[in-house]
Amino acid sequence: MIDMPPPPARLLVEATEFHFTLSRTTLRAGRAVIQLAIRGEDPHDLRIARVHLRIPETLPGEVGEWRGRLKRGRYKLYCSLPGHAKAGMRAYIRVR
């Protein structure tokens, strides 16, 4: 039997006007898939502090995606469009 690596950890970030809703707040370290789904009327992007992770500006009704690896730690997620993070578009995840 061949040992298969575990599937990537997955996180869905739903964005509405000036709010993120996360599908979970804790992820397993290693391979990860992060998706940004725009559920409101304005475009948004997603950045994660501490890593060079960026999902570019995504339009309403669309889903942007990032695939990569995450190390253990606490990460801040935020929308980098002018004024959006300050208005509430920020959240935190923990990678274990």
Salt bridges, closest charged atoms under 4 A:
GLU14 OE2 - ARG39 NE 2.87
GLU17 OE2 - HIS44 NE2 3.38
ASP45 OD2 - ARG54 NH2 3.54
GLU65 OE2 - ARG67 NE 2.80
